[in-house]
Amino acid sequence: MLSQSPRALSAPSAGIAALALVCACTLPGCSSSTAFPEVGLDRATTANSVLALRIGNSPGVGADAYSTGVGRLLLVDGAGTGNSVDVGAMIDAGLVWNASGLHYGTSGAEVAVSDSGTTSVPRGKDERHELSRYSIDDGAASLAFYIDGDQQDAVAVTADGGSAFAPIPGMHPFNSVCDGHLYSMTSTRFPGNGSLPTQLDASGLQADTRPDGQGPADMLIRVDPHDDPQATIVGIAPMDEGLDTPQNEAPCYDGKIYVPTFHKTYPGANPDNGQDPTSGEPVLQVWDTTNGTRDLVPMAGDDGSPIAFSPGHLDWLVGHLSGSVYTFVTSYGEVYSTDLGTGTTRPLFTVPLTDPDSQASRFTVDAQNVFTLDVPADSEAPLTLRRDPLDGGGGEVLLTVDASPVRKGTFLTGGPLMVQAFALRPAYMEGFAR
């Protein structure tokens, strides 16, 4: 899938490196913790690390428009200590740890860290806002998607420096990797997408289901990195304004993409019309990558009653697919399983969190466990990594991390820094398999 064009980052001169270190450590958010001494980006390794944390802010948005952008990567060992790396600010920064290493993005490069060292691949342009990041090619590579105005950039990189880059016109806020390809669920109402129906006219794709006239439409688009800057249209459906599509992962099963979504009864509800903005039910948007059709499947309990989710409750889900069963955890720590074939959804348990309403904690799920990084609202409090078996067995605390010197930030950073993402060494997670 990727062209092989190794472009490893060359080491800076000693003088430049020393100056960069001094400058970095005078910035707000620079780690002074003896538990996490700083190493240069080009000297970082994952040797002895079991946990990676990305901590930073989101400059340039709202109240943070004038704040100093900072970002730190903490590489944590089993004792809760390790090293810190200055990786710079990135809005919604993500991490992927797969067989080829720990993958992340800086403003100008895609980076892969292994036990033996770091490979940095210049992207060819600066990015400030990461939308999503995935492990692809059976763990041999990563794929990232960035927002750049009314364009989004798909970047795929292997650990040895092979890369592919494609600028995709339009807005593609919700994405999924299915059978090795990156797809987007989007709409013609977004900037840059208005010309897409013209392409459908020329292709004749799904002529019988396209909306009449020039009204907005929902679409499934393939946005893999490729030579043609125009994304490939897979399917189109009449726009459903009641679908409150979240920005979170969507599992792929048997060539279909499943999007947990709240379907509002009154999408136009407001204080003046007396309609209930919380009325509706959760559904699975099911997009077929083979024929481009979309179906809606209710998410209901064993008795057929809709699961009691409210608007926004399905945002930022994290889950794992085993066969047709998708097990996911909400940002509040609630764990559910859904049979994608039927929509039958069952509550399993709720992860005990220090501050569940803050939605600051982070999760990852495998076939047997939910791993949680419990993030207290108090930036001085330690972070806790815990494991909760999906079979209902007793949970346990695995380690604690004192990241307070990094998290607390300053007035220049707009206040405390957030834990943007975490990732676990794959072999560490597999060690808890039963």
Secondary structure per residue as TSV (DSSP state, phi and psi in degrees):
chain	resnum	aa	ss	phi	psi
A	1	M	-	360.0	-29.8
A	2	L	-	-108.6	143.4
A	3	S	B	-76.1	141.0
A	4	Q	-	-91.7	102.7
A	5	S	-	-139.1	75.4
A	6	P	-	-57.4	130.0
A	7	R	-	-141.2	64.3
A	8	A	-	-66.7	146.6
A	9	L	-	-67.2	126.7
A	10	S	-	-77.5	145.1
A	11	A	-	-70.8	135.7
A	12	P	-	-71.1	162.8
A	13	S	-	-64.5	159.8
A	14	A	H	-59.5	-40.6
A	15	G	H	-64.4	-45.7
A	16	I	H	-64.0	-42.5
A	17	A	H	-62.7	-42.6
A	18	A	H	-63.9	-43.9
A	19	L	H	-61.6	-42.5
A	20	A	H	-61.4	-38.6
A	21	L	H	-66.9	-43.6
A	22	V	H	-61.4	-45.8
A	23	C	H	-63.3	-43.0
A	24	A	H	-61.6	-38.0
A	25	C	T	-82.4	-1.1
A	26	T	T	-97.4	-5.1
A	27	L	S	-81.5	151.3
A	28	P	T	-59.9	139.9
A	29	G	T	89.6	-6.2
A	30	C	-	-66.0	133.1
A	31	S	-	-73.3	125.1
A	32	S	-	-110.8	7.6
A	33	S	-	-70.5	131.7
A	34	T	T	-65.7	-20.1
A	35	A	T	-73.2	-22.4
A	36	F	S	-134.4	69.9
A	37	P	-	-63.2	147.4
A	38	E	B	-81.2	138.7
A	39	V	-	-122.6	154.2
A	40	G	-	-67.2	151.5
A	41	L	G	-55.0	-40.1
A	42	D	G	-79.4	-3.8
A	43	R	G	-109.7	-0.4
A	44	A	-	-72.8	144.0
A	45	T	-	-139.1	163.1
A	46	T	-	-96.6	8.8
A	47	A	T	-56.0	128.6
A	48	N	T	73.3	-2.1
A	49	S	-	-88.2	140.9
A	50	V	-	-117.3	-16.4
A	51	L	E	-139.5	138.6
A	52	A	E	-123.5	136.1
A	53	L	E	-124.0	137.1
A	54	R	E	-112.2	121.7
A	55	I	E	-123.7	130.0
A	56	G	E	-174.4	-166.0
A	57	N	-	-126.1	-177.0
A	58	S	-	-124.9	76.1
A	59	P	T	-67.5	152.6
A	60	G	T	90.9	5.1
A	61	V	S	-123.5	123.3
A	62	G	G	54.9	-126.0
A	63	A	G	-66.8	-17.7
A	64	D	G	-88.3	8.7
A	65	A	T	-58.3	-29.4
A	66	Y	T	-111.9	13.0
A	67	S	S	-83.6	161.5
A	68	T	-	-80.8	127.4
A	69	G	-	-83.1	124.4
A	70	V	-	-135.2	156.1
A	71	G	E	-158.0	134.1
A	72	R	E	-125.5	142.6
A	73	L	E	-109.2	121.0
A	74	L	E	-102.8	125.3
A	75	L	E	-104.6	111.0
A	76	V	E	-112.1	133.8
A	77	D	-	-92.3	-176.8
A	78	G	T	-66.2	-15.5
A	79	A	T	-93.5	0.6
A	80	G	S	85.5	13.0
A	81	T	-	-118.9	178.7
A	82	G	E	160.4	-140.9
A	83	N	E	-125.0	159.6
A	84	S	E	-121.2	140.8
A	85	V	E	-127.9	132.0
A	86	D	E	-79.4	109.0
A	87	V	-	-110.8	-2.0
A	88	G	-	80.1	169.8
A	89	A	-	-79.6	145.5
A	90	M	-	-154.8	123.4
A	91	I	B	-66.1	132.5
A	92	D	T	54.2	40.7
A	93	A	-	-61.3	139.8
A	94	G	-	-120.2	168.6
A	95	L	-	-134.4	142.5
A	96	V	E	-133.1	126.6
A	97	W	E	-119.0	111.1
A	98	N	E	-131.1	-165.5
A	99	A	T	-61.9	-25.5
A	100	S	T	-92.5	-2.8
A	101	G	E	130.4	-172.6
A	102	L	E	-92.9	120.8
A	103	H	E	-109.3	135.7
A	104	Y	E	-154.5	173.2
A	105	G	E	-121.3	140.8
A	106	T	-	-104.0	-177.5
A	107	S	S	-61.2	-33.0
A	108	G	S	-117.0	-0.5
A	109	A	E	-151.9	158.6
A	110	E	E	-100.2	131.9
A	111	V	E	-122.5	137.6
A	112	A	E	-126.5	125.8
A	113	V	E	-112.5	128.4
A	114	S	E	-120.7	-178.2
A	115	D	T	-67.2	-19.0
A	116	S	T	-101.0	-11.1
A	117	G	E	155.1	-164.7
A	118	T	E	-123.5	136.5
A	119	T	E	-117.0	127.5
A	120	S	E	-120.2	125.6
A	121	V	E	-111.2	110.9
A	122	P	E	-55.4	132.9
A	123	R	-	-79.7	-24.6
A	124	G	S	94.1	-8.3
A	125	K	S	-158.8	156.0
A	126	D	-	-83.2	143.8
A	127	E	-	-129.2	147.3
A	128	R	-	-122.7	-14.6
A	129	H	B	-135.3	106.9
A	130	E	E	-88.8	129.8
A	131	L	E	-91.5	-44.7
A	132	S	E	-161.1	161.0
A	133	R	E	-146.6	138.7
A	134	Y	E	-136.8	154.4
A	135	S	E	-91.9	130.5
A	136	I	E	-132.4	174.8
A	137	D	G	52.4	46.6
A	138	D	G	54.6	39.4
A	139	G	G	85.8	4.5
A	140	A	T	-84.5	-11.8
A	141	A	E	-154.6	171.9
A	142	S	E	-128.7	157.1
A	143	L	E	-132.0	128.0
A	144	A	E	-120.8	151.5
A	145	F	E	-127.6	125.5
A	146	Y	E	-118.7	151.2
A	147	I	E	-97.9	130.0
A	148	D	E	-140.8	84.1
A	149	G	T	63.3	-128.9
A	150	D	T	-93.5	34.5
A	151	Q	E	-141.6	148.1
A	152	Q	E	-129.1	140.7
A	153	D	E	-110.6	123.1
A	154	A	E	-97.7	129.0
A	155	V	E	-132.5	123.0
A	156	A	E	-115.4	135.7
A	157	V	E	-142.1	137.4
A	158	T	E	-96.2	161.7
A	159	A	T	-65.3	-23.6
A	160	D	T	-91.1	6.7
A	161	G	S	105.2	-4.1
A	162	G	-	-66.9	141.4
A	163	S	E	-148.9	158.6
A	164	A	E	-144.8	137.4
A	165	F	E	-133.9	138.5
A	166	A	E	-147.1	123.0
A	167	P	E	-80.5	125.6
A	168	I	E	-110.9	112.9
A	169	P	E	-60.5	145.5
A	170	G	S	102.9	178.9
A	171	M	-	-111.5	128.5
A	172	H	-	-134.1	75.7
A	173	P	-	-76.7	-15.3
A	174	F	E	-131.4	126.6
A	175	N	E	-137.6	163.4
A	176	S	E	-155.4	142.7
A	177	V	E	-94.2	124.1
A	178	C	E	-135.4	120.8
A	179	D	T	52.2	41.2
A	180	G	T	83.5	2.6
A	181	H	E	-120.2	149.7
A	182	L	E	-95.0	124.7
A	183	Y	E	-117.2	153.5
A	184	S	E	-125.9	137.3
A	185	M	E	-99.4	116.1
A	186	T	E	-142.8	-169.6
A	187	S	E	-145.8	152.3
A	188	T	T	-69.4	-13.2
A	189	R	T	-76.0	-15.8
A	190	F	S	-77.7	148.8
A	191	P	T	-56.2	137.9
A	192	G	T	87.4	-9.7
A	193	N	-	-100.5	-2.3
A	194	G	T	-65.3	-24.5
A	195	S	T	-83.7	-9.1
A	196	L	H	-63.2	-39.2
A	197	P	H	-57.1	-31.7
A	198	T	H	-60.1	-39.5
A	199	Q	H	-65.2	-34.6
A	200	L	H	-66.9	-38.7
A	201	D	H	-57.6	-41.4
A	202	A	H	-70.9	-32.7
A	203	S	H	-87.2	-25.4
A	204	G	T	75.5	10.3
A	205	L	T	-63.7	123.7
A	206	Q	T	49.2	48.2
A	207	A	T	-61.5	-29.2
A	208	D	T	-78.3	-14.5
A	209	T	T	-113.8	-2.9
A	210	R	S	-70.0	145.8
A	211	P	-	-63.8	148.8
A	212	D	S	-74.4	155.1
A	213	G	T	67.1	-152.7
A	214	Q	T	-107.2	16.9
A	215	G	-	-66.1	160.3
A	216	P	-	-65.6	152.5
A	217	A	E	-136.0	148.9
A	218	D	E	-87.2	145.0
A	219	M	E	-139.9	153.3
A	220	L	E	-109.8	124.5
A	221	I	E	-130.4	138.9
A	222	R	E	-92.5	125.9
A	223	V	-	-124.8	31.8
A	224	D	-	-55.3	151.2
A	225	P	S	-62.5	125.0
A	226	H	-	-156.0	172.4
A	227	D	S	-68.5	-35.5
A	228	D	S	-76.9	118.4
A	229	P	S	-66.2	-17.8
A	230	Q	S	-85.6	129.0
A	231	A	-	-64.9	157.0
A	232	T	E	-90.8	123.2
A	233	I	E	-81.3	124.8
A	234	V	E	-99.4	-39.9
A	235	G	E	-162.4	165.7
A	236	I	E	-146.5	147.4
A	237	A	E	-144.1	152.9
A	238	P	E	-55.4	136.4
A	239	M	-	-62.0	132.0
A	240	D	-	-110.7	102.8
A	241	E	T	-67.5	-14.3
A	242	G	T	-79.5	-12.6
A	243	L	E	-81.0	110.6
A	244	D	E	-91.6	78.1
A	245	T	-	-72.1	121.3
A	246	P	-	-82.5	170.4
A	247	Q	S	-105.1	86.2
A	248	N	S	-152.0	179.1
A	249	E	-	-68.1	155.0
A	250	A	-	-133.0	117.2
A	251	P	-	-68.8	152.4
A	252	C	E	-115.7	128.9
A	253	Y	E	-140.8	124.4
A	254	D	T	53.5	43.8
A	255	G	T	77.9	9.1
A	256	K	E	-121.7	142.5
A	257	I	E	-101.4	129.1
A	258	Y	E	-112.5	120.7
A	259	V	E	-116.3	104.4
A	260	P	E	-61.6	122.3
A	261	T	E	-142.4	142.7
A	262	F	E	-89.0	126.2
A	263	H	E	-101.9	105.2
A	264	K	E	-73.7	136.6
A	265	T	S	-70.8	-39.4
A	266	Y	-	-124.2	82.9
A	267	P	T	-63.8	-21.1
A	268	G	T	-97.4	17.1
A	269	A	-	-61.8	138.1
A	270	N	-	-152.8	168.2
A	271	P	T	-59.8	-17.2
A	272	D	T	-92.9	-20.5
A	273	N	T	-103.9	0.4
A	274	G	-	72.6	6.3
A	275	Q	-	-83.8	146.3
A	276	D	-	-84.1	113.1
A	277	P	T	-70.3	-14.1
A	278	T	T	-95.9	-2.4
A	279	S	-	-74.6	134.8
A	280	G	E	152.8	-168.3
A	281	E	E	-150.0	153.7
A	282	P	E	-76.5	142.1
A	283	V	E	-137.9	163.9
A	284	L	E	-99.5	116.7
A	285	Q	E	-74.0	124.6
A	286	V	E	-117.1	107.5
A	287	W	E	-100.6	126.1
A	288	D	E	-91.6	116.3
A	289	T	T	-74.5	-11.5
A	290	T	T	-82.5	-47.7
A	291	N	T	-116.3	-1.6
A	292	G	-	78.0	7.4
A	293	T	-	-79.5	157.7
A	294	R	E	-125.1	131.9
A	295	D	E	-123.0	158.3
A	296	L	E	-116.3	124.7
A	297	V	E	-118.7	119.7
A	298	P	E	-60.0	140.9
A	299	M	-	-93.1	103.4
A	300	A	B	-130.3	158.7
A	301	G	-	-76.1	-177.0
A	302	D	T	-60.2	-28.0
A	303	D	T	-89.1	3.4
A	304	G	S	88.4	-3.6
A	305	S	-	-79.3	139.4
A	306	P	B	-59.5	141.6
A	307	I	-	-66.6	142.0
A	308	A	-	-82.2	73.4
A	309	F	-	-102.6	153.3
A	310	S	-	-116.1	165.6
A	311	P	T	-54.2	135.4
A	312	G	T	87.6	-14.6
A	313	H	T	-73.3	-20.3
A	314	L	T	-97.5	6.1
A	315	D	T	-71.5	140.8
A	316	W	T	61.4	43.1
A	317	L	-	-70.9	151.9
A	318	V	E	-131.6	133.8
A	319	G	E	-154.5	-173.6
A	320	H	E	-144.3	139.6
A	321	L	E	-106.7	123.8
A	322	S	E	-123.7	108.2
A	323	G	T	62.3	-128.3
A	324	S	T	-94.5	2.4
A	325	V	E	-97.5	120.5
A	326	Y	E	-105.1	115.1
A	327	T	E	-102.9	123.9
A	328	F	E	-134.8	160.6
A	329	V	E	-124.9	135.2
A	330	T	-	-80.5	170.9
A	331	S	T	-68.6	-10.2
A	332	Y	T	-93.4	0.5
A	333	G	S	90.3	7.4
A	334	E	E	-83.0	129.7
A	335	V	E	-108.6	129.5
A	336	Y	E	-132.6	159.5
A	337	S	E	-124.7	139.9
A	338	T	E	-129.9	129.1
A	339	D	E	-82.1	113.0
A	340	L	T	-65.4	-26.2
A	341	G	T	-70.5	-32.8
A	342	T	T	-115.7	-19.6
A	343	G	-	83.8	-3.5
A	344	T	B	-61.1	124.5
A	345	T	E	-125.4	131.4
A	346	R	E	-126.7	134.1
A	347	P	E	-74.2	139.1
A	348	L	E	-105.3	-60.7
A	349	F	E	-167.5	175.0
A	350	T	E	-119.8	127.5
A	351	V	-	-68.6	129.3
A	352	P	-	-70.1	119.0
A	353	L	-	-118.3	149.8
A	354	T	S	-65.0	-45.6
A	355	D	S	-137.0	78.0
A	356	P	G	-63.8	-32.9
A	357	D	G	-70.3	-17.0
A	358	S	G	-75.2	-18.9
A	359	Q	T	54.0	30.7
A	360	A	-	-93.7	-17.0
A	361	S	-	-72.5	158.0
A	362	R	E	-124.9	151.3
A	363	F	E	-137.1	155.6
A	364	T	E	-144.7	149.0
A	365	V	E	-129.6	137.4
A	366	D	-	-122.3	-163.6
A	367	A	S	-66.3	-20.3
A	368	Q	S	-127.9	-16.5
A	369	N	E	-141.0	154.0
A	370	V	E	-103.3	123.6
A	371	F	E	-103.4	128.2
A	372	T	E	-122.9	131.9
A	373	L	E	-99.5	102.5
A	374	D	E	-77.3	116.6
A	375	V	-	-110.7	103.7
A	376	P	-	-66.6	153.9
A	377	A	S	-64.3	-31.7
A	378	D	S	-73.0	113.3
A	379	S	T	-68.3	-13.0
A	380	E	T	-86.5	-14.8
A	381	A	S	-80.9	150.3
A	382	P	-	-71.9	155.6
A	383	L	E	-86.4	148.5
A	384	T	E	-126.7	126.9
A	385	L	E	-97.5	123.5
A	386	R	E	-130.5	161.0
A	387	R	E	-125.2	132.6
A	388	D	E	-127.1	114.4
A	389	P	E	-63.8	142.3
A	390	L	T	-69.2	-21.0
A	391	D	T	-82.1	6.2
A	392	G	S	90.0	3.2
A	393	G	-	-66.2	166.3
A	394	G	-	-63.8	137.1
A	395	G	-	-78.7	166.7
A	396	E	E	-148.9	149.5
A	397	V	E	-84.9	128.1
A	398	L	E	-93.0	-42.1
A	399	L	E	-166.5	162.5
A	400	T	E	-120.1	151.2
A	401	V	E	-130.3	120.7
A	402	D	-	-87.5	91.3
A	403	A	-	-101.5	14.4
A	404	S	H	-58.9	-37.4
A	405	P	H	-61.2	-25.5
A	406	V	H	-89.9	-42.4
A	407	R	H	-69.0	-33.3
A	408	K	T	-69.1	-26.4
A	409	G	-	59.7	-166.2
A	410	T	B	-144.1	179.0
A	411	F	G	-64.6	-24.7
A	412	L	G	-71.1	-25.7
A	413	T	G	-90.7	1.8
A	414	G	T	81.2	20.1
A	415	G	B	105.2	-162.4
A	416	P	S	-58.0	147.9
A	417	L	-	-88.6	151.1
A	418	M	E	-99.0	152.2
A	419	V	E	-79.6	106.5
A	420	Q	E	-79.8	-35.9
A	421	A	E	-163.5	158.4
A	422	F	E	-141.8	158.3
A	423	A	E	-145.7	149.3
A	424	L	E	-114.1	145.0
A	425	R	-	-57.2	128.2
A	426	P	H	-54.3	-41.7
A	427	A	H	-65.4	-30.9
A	428	Y	H	-65.8	-44.4
A	429	M	H	-64.2	-42.0
A	430	E	H	-64.6	-23.7
A	431	G	T	-65.6	-15.1
A	432	F	T	-99.4	5.2
A	433	A	-	-68.1	142.3
A	434	R	-	-120.1	360.0
